[in-house]
């Protein structure tokens, strides 16, 4: 049963990570300015987030010893995604995504699967 719960929650986590990238793109597109600047922001924000996540927060990250960076990168990416949705005029989606991210994090923590020491 525990294995199934872990598997489902890790799958949800992956989906939420993808939602965070989309939310950052939406936030970039809704910035004020001409469309080329907005397009650049819509591509750059998720790109920077993906690099940050891959380097410091992913299970097979290149810097496993950077524990503070693990927590910080998750806070920046997830918090940035929720803020981007809220500031783009999607406050309900910001709440839904934020609550889902929080619930998933608590569930993984309760299962012992949310820690910087976990490597897959």
Buried (B, 14 or more C-beta within 10 A) or exposed (E): EEEEBBEEBBEBBEEBBEBBBBBBBBBBBBBEEEEEEBBEBBBEBBBBBBEBBEBBBBEEBEEBEBEEBBEBBBEBBBEBBBBBBBBBEBEEBBEBBBEBBEEBBEBBEEBEBBEBEEEE
